[in-house]
Amino acid sequence: MTRGNQREQDRQKAQKKAAANKSKAKESASSLAKRKEADAEILRAKQKKKEEEKTAAGAGGGK
């Protein structure tokens, strides 16, 4: 039966993958908070720009 061998190979592959993911350094809470704040600031800037474009298009299109 080749199935037993395939299962064993898949099990070993999964163990290697899990070990690789476990060894990666996790992001600290402070750096995570900083990254979230930076992302939020970028989104706020994009929203503001979009609103300004919408207002300018609405005011200019009236003529």
PDB file of N, CA, C and O in Angstrom:
ATOM      1  N   MET A   1       0.834  -1.194   0.000  1.00  0.00           N
ATOM      2  CA  MET A   1       0.000   0.000   0.000  1.00  0.00           C
ATOM      3  C   MET A   1       0.874   1.251   0.000  1.00  0.00           C
ATOM      4  O   MET A   1       1.744   1.416   0.855  1.00  0.00           O
ATOM      5  N   THR A   2       0.637   2.090  -0.931  1.00  0.00           N
ATOM      6  CA  THR A   2       1.400   3.329  -0.997  1.00  0.00           C
ATOM      7  C   THR A   2       0.757   4.419  -0.165  1.00  0.00           C
ATOM      8  O   THR A   2       1.399   5.425   0.140  1.00  0.00           O
ATOM      9  N   ARG A   3      -0.494   4.237   0.207  1.00  0.00           N
ATOM     10  CA  ARG A   3      -1.179   5.278   0.973  1.00  0.00           C
ATOM     11  C   ARG A   3      -0.517   5.534   2.316  1.00  0.00           C
ATOM     12  O   ARG A   3      -0.388   6.685   2.733  1.00  0.00           O
ATOM     13  N   GLY A   4      -0.098   4.480   2.995  1.00  0.00           N
ATOM     14  CA  GLY A   4       0.536   4.649   4.288  1.00  0.00           C
ATOM     15  C   GLY A   4       1.806   5.472   4.184  1.00  0.00           C
ATOM     16  O   GLY A   4       2.078   6.323   5.031  1.00  0.00           O
ATOM     17  N   ASN A   5       2.574   5.218   3.152  1.00  0.00           N
ATOM     18  CA  ASN A   5       3.806   5.958   2.915  1.00  0.00           C
ATOM     19  C   ASN A   5       3.491   7.431   2.608  1.00  0.00           C
ATOM     20  O   ASN A   5       4.172   8.331   3.099  1.00  0.00           O
ATOM     21  N   GLN A   6       2.474   7.661   1.807  1.00  0.00           N
ATOM     22  CA  GLN A   6       2.102   9.031   1.445  1.00  0.00           C
ATOM     23  C   GLN A   6       1.645   9.802   2.678  1.00  0.00           C
ATOM     24  O   GLN A   6       1.980  10.974   2.852  1.00  0.00           O
ATOM     25  N   ARG A   7       0.893   9.142   3.514  1.00  0.00           N
ATOM     26  CA  ARG A   7       0.434   9.799   4.743  1.00  0.00           C
ATOM     27  C   ARG A   7       1.607  10.178   5.629  1.00  0.00           C
ATOM     28  O   ARG A   7       1.635  11.261   6.215  1.00  0.00           O
ATOM     29  N   GLU A   8       2.577   9.273   5.722  1.00  0.00           N
ATOM     30  CA  GLU A   8       3.756   9.546   6.542  1.00  0.00           C
ATOM     31  C   GLU A   8       4.550  10.725   5.970  1.00  0.00           C
ATOM     32  O   GLU A   8       5.025  11.583   6.714  1.00  0.00           O
ATOM     33  N   GLN A   9       4.687  10.754   4.657  1.00  0.00           N
ATOM     34  CA  GLN A   9       5.404  11.867   4.016  1.00  0.00           C
ATOM     35  C   GLN A   9       4.670  13.187   4.238  1.00  0.00           C
ATOM     36  O   GLN A   9       5.298  14.204   4.530  1.00  0.00           O
ATOM     37  N   ASP A  10       3.350  13.177   4.103  1.00  0.00           N
ATOM     38  CA  ASP A  10       2.559  14.392   4.340  1.00  0.00           C
ATOM     39  C   ASP A  10       2.666  14.849   5.793  1.00  0.00           C
ATOM     40  O   ASP A  10       2.719  16.047   6.074  1.00  0.00           O
ATOM     41  N   ARG A  11       2.697  13.893   6.705  1.00  0.00           N
ATOM     42  CA  ARG A  11       2.824  14.213   8.133  1.00  0.00           C
ATOM     43  C   ARG A  11       4.173  14.894   8.403  1.00  0.00           C
ATOM     44  O   ARG A  11       4.243  15.882   9.133  1.00  0.00           O
ATOM     45  N   GLN A  12       5.236  14.355   7.806  1.00  0.00           N
ATOM     46  CA  GLN A  12       6.567  14.943   7.980  1.00  0.00           C
ATOM     47  C   GLN A  12       6.631  16.341   7.362  1.00  0.00           C
ATOM     48  O   GLN A  12       7.228  17.253   7.934  1.00  0.00           O
ATOM     49  N   LYS A  13       6.016  16.500   6.200  1.00  0.00           N
ATOM     50  CA  LYS A  13       5.993  17.804   5.535  1.00  0.00           C
ATOM     51  C   LYS A  13       5.258  18.836   6.403  1.00  0.00           C
ATOM     52  O   LYS A  13       5.701  19.977   6.536  1.00  0.00           O
ATOM     53  N   ALA A  14       4.134  18.418   6.988  1.00  0.00           N
ATOM     54  CA  ALA A  14       3.367  19.312   7.848  1.00  0.00           C
ATOM     55  C   ALA A  14       4.155  19.686   9.099  1.00  0.00           C
ATOM     56  O   ALA A  14       4.084  20.827   9.557  1.00  0.00           O
ATOM     57  N   GLN A  15       4.899  18.743   9.650  1.00  0.00           N
ATOM     58  CA  GLN A  15       5.718  19.034  10.825  1.00  0.00           C
ATOM     59  C   GLN A  15       6.813  20.036  10.499  1.00  0.00           C
ATOM     60  O   GLN A  15       7.083  20.938  11.293  1.00  0.00           O
ATOM     61  N   LYS A  16       7.445  19.890   9.346  1.00  0.00           N
ATOM     62  CA  LYS A  16       8.480  20.846   8.936  1.00  0.00           C
ATOM     63  C   LYS A  16       7.888  22.237   8.755  1.00  0.00           C
ATOM     64  O   LYS A  16       8.482  23.234   9.166  1.00  0.00           O
ATOM     65  N   LYS A  17       6.714  22.296   8.136  1.00  0.00           N
ATOM     66  CA  LYS A  17       6.063  23.582   7.901  1.00  0.00           C
ATOM     67  C   LYS A  17       5.680  24.249   9.224  1.00  0.00           C
ATOM     68  O   LYS A  17       5.856  25.456   9.392  1.00  0.00           O
ATOM     69  N   ALA A  18       5.158  23.459  10.153  1.00  0.00           N
ATOM     70  CA  ALA A  18       4.778  23.996  11.462  1.00  0.00           C
ATOM     71  C   ALA A  18       6.003  24.485  12.224  1.00  0.00           C
ATOM     72  O   ALA A  18       5.947  25.513  12.897  1.00  0.00           O
ATOM     73  N   ALA A  19       7.099  23.758  12.122  1.00  0.00           N
ATOM     74  CA  ALA A  19       8.326  24.168  12.799  1.00  0.00           C
ATOM     75  C   ALA A  19       8.858  25.471  12.204  1.00  0.00           C
ATOM     76  O   ALA A  19       9.355  26.329  12.933  1.00  0.00           O
ATOM     77  N   ALA A  20       8.756  25.619  10.894  1.00  0.00           N
ATOM     78  CA  ALA A  20       9.228  26.839  10.235  1.00  0.00           C
ATOM     79  C   ALA A  20       8.385  28.034  10.663  1.00  0.00           C
ATOM     80  O   ALA A  20       8.920  29.113  10.915  1.00  0.00           O
ATOM     81  N   ASN A  21       7.075  27.847  10.745  1.00  0.00           N
ATOM     82  CA  ASN A  21       6.191  28.935  11.158  1.00  0.00           C
ATOM     83  C   ASN A  21       6.390  29.290  12.626  1.00  0.00           C
ATOM     84  O   ASN A  21       6.276  30.456  13.005  1.00  0.00           O
ATOM     85  N   LYS A  22       6.684  28.294  13.449  1.00  0.00           N
ATOM     86  CA  LYS A  22       6.862  28.529  14.874  1.00  0.00           C
ATOM     87  C   LYS A  22       8.147  29.302  15.154  1.00  0.00           C
ATOM     88  O   LYS A  22       8.215  30.089  16.098  1.00  0.00           O
ATOM     89  N   SER A  23       9.157  29.072  14.330  1.00  0.00           N
ATOM     90  CA  SER A  23      10.445  29.709  14.577  1.00  0.00           C
ATOM     91  C   SER A  23      10.464  31.184  14.164  1.00  0.00           C
ATOM     92  O   SER A  23      11.353  31.929  14.578  1.00  0.00           O
ATOM     93  N   LYS A  24       9.504  31.606  13.362  1.00  0.00           N
ATOM     94  CA  LYS A  24       9.460  33.012  12.948  1.00  0.00           C
ATOM     95  C   LYS A  24       9.166  33.887  14.157  1.00  0.00           C
ATOM     96  O   LYS A  24       8.355  33.533  15.013  1.00  0.00           O
ATOM     97  N   ALA A  25       9.823  35.015  14.215  1.00  0.00           N
ATOM     98  CA  ALA A  25       9.632  35.938  15.334  1.00  0.00           C
ATOM     99  C   ALA A  25       8.248  36.576  15.230  1.00  0.00           C
ATOM    100  O   ALA A  25       7.848  37.060  14.172  1.00  0.00           O
ATOM    101  N   LYS A  26       7.542  36.568  16.332  1.00  0.00           N
ATOM    102  CA  LYS A  26       6.231  37.187  16.349  1.00  0.00           C
ATOM    103  C   LYS A  26       6.382  38.679  16.588  1.00  0.00           C
ATOM    104  O   LYS A  26       7.339  39.135  17.215  1.00  0.00           O
ATOM    105  N   GLU A  27       5.429  39.417  16.082  1.00  0.00           N
ATOM    106  CA  GLU A  27       5.450  40.866  16.224  1.00  0.00           C
ATOM    107  C   GLU A  27       5.078  41.239  17.657  1.00  0.00           C
ATOM    108  O   GLU A  27       4.106  40.722  18.209  1.00  0.00           O
ATOM    109  N   SER A  28       5.845  42.123  18.244  1.00  0.00           N
ATOM    110  CA  SER A  28       5.561  42.523  19.616  1.00  0.00           C
ATOM    111  C   SER A  28       4.314  43.407  19.653  1.00  0.00           C
ATOM    112  O   SER A  28       3.905  43.960  18.632  1.00  0.00           O
ATOM    113  N   ALA A  29       3.730  43.532  20.810  1.00  0.00           N
ATOM    114  CA  ALA A  29       2.491  44.291  20.960  1.00  0.00           C
ATOM    115  C   ALA A  29       2.694  45.765  20.622  1.00  0.00           C
ATOM    116  O   ALA A  29       1.819  46.396  20.030  1.00  0.00           O
ATOM    117  N   SER A  30       3.841  46.307  20.995  1.00  0.00           N
ATOM    118  CA  SER A  30       4.072  47.731  20.722  1.00  0.00           C
ATOM    119  C   SER A  30       4.253  47.984  19.229  1.00  0.00           C
ATOM    120  O   SER A  30       3.730  48.966  18.703  1.00  0.00           O
ATOM    121  N   SER A  31       4.986  47.113  18.540  1.00  0.00           N
ATOM    122  CA  SER A  31       5.171  47.318  17.106  1.00  0.00           C
ATOM    123  C   SER A  31       3.869  47.059  16.355  1.00  0.00           C
ATOM    124  O   SER A  31       3.604  47.693  15.334  1.00  0.00           O
ATOM    125  N   LEU A  32       3.058  46.133  16.854  1.00  0.00           N
ATOM    126  CA  LEU A  32       1.762  45.872  16.245  1.00  0.00           C
ATOM    127  C   LEU A  32       0.870  47.101  16.367  1.00  0.00           C
ATOM    128  O   LEU A  32       0.195  47.480  15.410  1.00  0.00           O
ATOM    129  N   ALA A  33       0.865  47.715  17.528  1.00  0.00           N
ATOM    130  CA  ALA A  33       0.057  48.911  17.743  1.00  0.00           C
ATOM    131  C   ALA A  33       0.532  50.053  16.851  1.00  0.00           C
ATOM    132  O   ALA A  33      -0.282  50.783  16.285  1.00  0.00           O
ATOM    133  N   LYS A  34       1.842  50.208  16.727  1.00  0.00           N
ATOM    134  CA  LYS A  34       2.385  51.264  15.865  1.00  0.00           C
ATOM    135  C   LYS A  34       1.996  51.037  14.417  1.00  0.00           C
ATOM    136  O   LYS A  34       1.641  51.977  13.706  1.00  0.00           O
ATOM    137  N   ARG A  35       2.066  49.774  13.979  1.00  0.00           N
ATOM    138  CA  ARG A  35       1.726  49.468  12.592  1.00  0.00           C
ATOM    139  C   ARG A  35       0.240  49.718  12.340  1.00  0.00           C
ATOM    140  O   ARG A  35      -0.131  50.251  11.294  1.00  0.00           O
ATOM    141  N   LYS A  36      -0.611  49.334  13.294  1.00  0.00           N
ATOM    142  CA  LYS A  36      -2.041  49.563  13.142  1.00  0.00           C
ATOM    143  C   LYS A  36      -2.348  51.059  13.067  1.00  0.00           C
ATOM    144  O   LYS A  36      -3.174  51.489  12.262  1.00  0.00           O
ATOM    145  N   GLU A  37      -1.684  51.842  13.904  1.00  0.00           N
ATOM    146  CA  GLU A  37      -1.907  53.290  13.899  1.00  0.00           C
ATOM    147  C   GLU A  37      -1.450  53.905  12.575  1.00  0.00           C
ATOM    148  O   GLU A  37      -2.124  54.776  12.025  1.00  0.00           O
ATOM    149  N   ALA A  38      -0.307  53.450  12.070  1.00  0.00           N
ATOM    150  CA  ALA A  38       0.194  53.957  10.796  1.00  0.00           C
ATOM    151  C   ALA A  38      -0.758  53.595   9.660  1.00  0.00           C
ATOM    152  O   ALA A  38      -1.020  54.418   8.782  1.00  0.00           O
ATOM    153  N   ASP A  39      -1.269  52.386   9.673  1.00  0.00           N
ATOM    154  CA  ASP A  39      -2.228  51.966   8.651  1.00  0.00           C
ATOM    155  C   ASP A  39      -3.508  52.793   8.728  1.00  0.00           C
ATOM    156  O   ASP A  39      -4.067  53.181   7.702  1.00  0.00           O
ATOM    157  N   ALA A  40      -3.964  53.057   9.941  1.00  0.00           N
ATOM    158  CA  ALA A  40      -5.177  53.846  10.122  1.00  0.00           C
ATOM    159  C   ALA A  40      -4.973  55.274   9.618  1.00  0.00           C
ATOM    160  O   ALA A  40      -5.872  55.858   9.013  1.00  0.00           O
ATOM    161  N   GLU A  41      -3.805  55.823   9.865  1.00  0.00           N
ATOM    162  CA  GLU A  41      -3.508  57.187   9.405  1.00  0.00           C
ATOM    163  C   GLU A  41      -3.508  57.251   7.879  1.00  0.00           C
ATOM    164  O   GLU A  41      -4.017  58.207   7.294  1.00  0.00           O
ATOM    165  N   ILE A  42      -2.944  56.248   7.247  1.00  0.00           N
ATOM    166  CA  ILE A  42      -2.924  56.194   5.780  1.00  0.00           C
ATOM    167  C   ILE A  42      -4.353  56.132   5.244  1.00  0.00           C
ATOM    168  O   ILE A  42      -4.686  56.824   4.282  1.00  0.00           O
ATOM    169  N   LEU A  43      -5.193  55.309   5.861  1.00  0.00           N
ATOM    170  CA  LEU A  43      -6.582  55.202   5.414  1.00  0.00           C
ATOM    171  C   LEU A  43      -7.333  56.511   5.615  1.00  0.00           C
ATOM    172  O   LEU A  43      -8.128  56.905   4.763  1.00  0.00           O
ATOM    173  N   ARG A  44      -7.088  57.193   6.742  1.00  0.00           N
ATOM    174  CA  ARG A  44      -7.752  58.479   6.969  1.00  0.00           C
ATOM    175  C   ARG A  44      -7.342  59.494   5.908  1.00  0.00           C
ATOM    176  O   ARG A  44      -8.172  60.270   5.436  1.00  0.00           O
ATOM    177  N   ALA A  45      -6.070  59.490   5.533  1.00  0.00           N
ATOM    178  CA  ALA A  45      -5.602  60.421   4.504  1.00  0.00           C
ATOM    179  C   ALA A  45      -6.261  60.117   3.163  1.00  0.00           C
ATOM    180  O   ALA A  45      -6.649  61.032   2.437  1.00  0.00           O
ATOM    181  N   LYS A  46      -6.385  58.840   2.837  1.00  0.00           N
ATOM    182  CA  LYS A  46      -7.030  58.460   1.584  1.00  0.00           C
ATOM    183  C   LYS A  46      -8.497  58.876   1.569  1.00  0.00           C
ATOM    184  O   LYS A  46      -8.998  59.372   0.560  1.00  0.00           O
ATOM    185  N   GLN A  47      -9.182  58.672   2.693  1.00  0.00           N
ATOM    186  CA  GLN A  47     -10.590  59.049   2.785  1.00  0.00           C
ATOM    187  C   GLN A  47     -10.769  60.559   2.641  1.00  0.00           C
ATOM    188  O   GLN A  47     -11.692  61.022   1.971  1.00  0.00           O
ATOM    189  N   LYS A  48      -9.884  61.314   3.270  1.00  0.00           N
ATOM    190  CA  LYS A  48      -9.962  62.769   3.186  1.00  0.00           C
ATOM    191  C   LYS A  48      -9.758  63.229   1.749  1.00  0.00           C
ATOM    192  O   LYS A  48     -10.474  64.103   1.262  1.00  0.00           O
ATOM    193  N   LYS A  49      -8.782  62.639   1.076  1.00  0.00           N
ATOM    194  CA  LYS A  49      -8.506  62.997  -0.313  1.00  0.00           C
ATOM    195  C   LYS A  49      -9.705  62.669  -1.195  1.00  0.00           C
ATOM    196  O   LYS A  49     -10.070  63.456  -2.068  1.00  0.00           O
ATOM    197  N   LYS A  50     -10.317  61.505  -0.968  1.00  0.00           N
ATOM    198  CA  LYS A  50     -11.472  61.090  -1.759  1.00  0.00           C
ATOM    199  C   LYS A  50     -12.644  62.037  -1.543  1.00  0.00           C
ATOM    200  O   LYS A  50     -13.341  62.388  -2.495  1.00  0.00           O
ATOM    201  N   GLU A  51     -12.870  62.455  -0.292  1.00  0.00           N
ATOM    202  CA  GLU A  51     -13.944  63.397   0.007  1.00  0.00           C
ATOM    203  C   GLU A  51     -13.699  64.743  -0.666  1.00  0.00           C
ATOM    204  O   GLU A  51     -14.629  65.361  -1.185  1.00  0.00           O
ATOM    205  N   GLU A  52     -12.449  65.196  -0.656  1.00  0.00           N
ATOM    206  CA  GLU A  52     -12.117  66.474  -1.296  1.00  0.00           C
ATOM    207  C   GLU A  52     -12.349  66.392  -2.801  1.00  0.00           C
ATOM    208  O   GLU A  52     -12.852  67.340  -3.404  1.00  0.00           O
ATOM    209  N   GLU A  53     -11.985  65.259  -3.412  1.00  0.00           N
ATOM    210  CA  GLU A  53     -12.213  65.095  -4.852  1.00  0.00           C
ATOM    211  C   GLU A  53     -13.706  65.070  -5.156  1.00  0.00           C
ATOM    212  O   GLU A  53     -14.148  65.631  -6.159  1.00  0.00           O
ATOM    213  N   LYS A  54     -14.484  64.417  -4.291  1.00  0.00           N
ATOM    214  CA  LYS A  54     -15.929  64.331  -4.486  1.00  0.00           C
ATOM    215  C   LYS A  54     -16.548  65.721  -4.369  1.00  0.00           C
ATOM    216  O   LYS A  54     -17.418  66.081  -5.161  1.00  0.00           O
ATOM    217  N   THR A  55     -16.102  66.503  -3.384  1.00  0.00           N
ATOM    218  CA  THR A  55     -16.624  67.860  -3.196  1.00  0.00           C
ATOM    219  C   THR A  55     -16.255  68.747  -4.372  1.00  0.00           C
ATOM    220  O   THR A  55     -17.081  69.515  -4.864  1.00  0.00           O
ATOM    221  N   ALA A  56     -15.005  68.638  -4.821  1.00  0.00           N
ATOM    222  CA  ALA A  56     -14.564  69.458  -5.951  1.00  0.00           C
ATOM    223  C   ALA A  56     -15.315  69.079  -7.223  1.00  0.00           C
ATOM    224  O   ALA A  56     -15.663  69.962  -8.008  1.00  0.00           O
ATOM    225  N   ALA A  57     -15.569  67.828  -7.443  1.00  0.00           N
ATOM    226  CA  ALA A  57     -16.302  67.385  -8.633  1.00  0.00           C
ATOM    227  C   ALA A  57     -17.749  67.847  -8.557  1.00  0.00           C
ATOM    228  O   ALA A  57     -18.328  68.233  -9.572  1.00  0.00           O
ATOM    229  N   GLY A  58     -18.329  67.813  -7.386  1.00  0.00           N
ATOM    230  CA  GLY A  58     -19.712  68.250  -7.214  1.00  0.00           C
ATOM    231  C   GLY A  58     -19.856  69.749  -7.419  1.00  0.00           C
ATOM    232  O   GLY A  58     -20.834  70.196  -8.019  1.00  0.00           O
ATOM    233  N   ALA A  59     -18.907  70.530  -6.933  1.00  0.00           N
ATOM    234  CA  ALA A  59     -18.966  71.988  -7.078  1.00  0.00           C
ATOM    235  C   ALA A  59     -18.666  72.414  -8.517  1.00  0.00           C
ATOM    236  O   ALA A  59     -19.278  73.348  -9.034  1.00  0.00           O
ATOM    237  N   GLY A  60     -17.741  71.735  -9.145  1.00  0.00           N
ATOM    238  CA  GLY A  60     -17.364  72.103 -10.516  1.00  0.00           C
ATOM    239  C   GLY A  60     -18.360  71.628 -11.553  1.00  0.00           C
ATOM    240  O   GLY A  60     -18.443  72.211 -12.634  1.00  0.00           O
ATOM    241  N   GLY A  61     -19.103  70.605 -11.256  1.00  0.00           N
ATOM    242  CA  GLY A  61     -20.051  70.048 -12.230  1.00  0.00           C
ATOM    243  C   GLY A  61     -21.363  70.810 -12.296  1.00  0.00           C
ATOM    244  O   GLY A  61     -22.187  70.528 -13.166  1.00  0.00           O
ATOM    245  N   GLY A  62     -21.579  71.750 -11.419  1.00  0.00           N
ATOM    246  CA  GLY A  62     -22.845  72.488 -11.383  1.00  0.00           C
ATOM    247  C   GLY A  62     -23.013  73.471 -12.526  1.00  0.00           C
ATOM    248  O   GLY A  62     -24.141  73.873 -12.814  1.00  0.00           O
ATOM    249  N   LYS A  63     -21.949  73.869 -13.182  1.00  0.00           N
ATOM    250  CA  LYS A  63     -22.042  74.886 -14.233  1.00  0.00           C
ATOM    251  C   LYS A  63     -22.397  74.315 -15.531  1.00  0.00           C
ATOM    252  O   LYS A  63     -22.513  75.044 -16.516  1.00  0.00           O
TER     253      LYS A  63
END
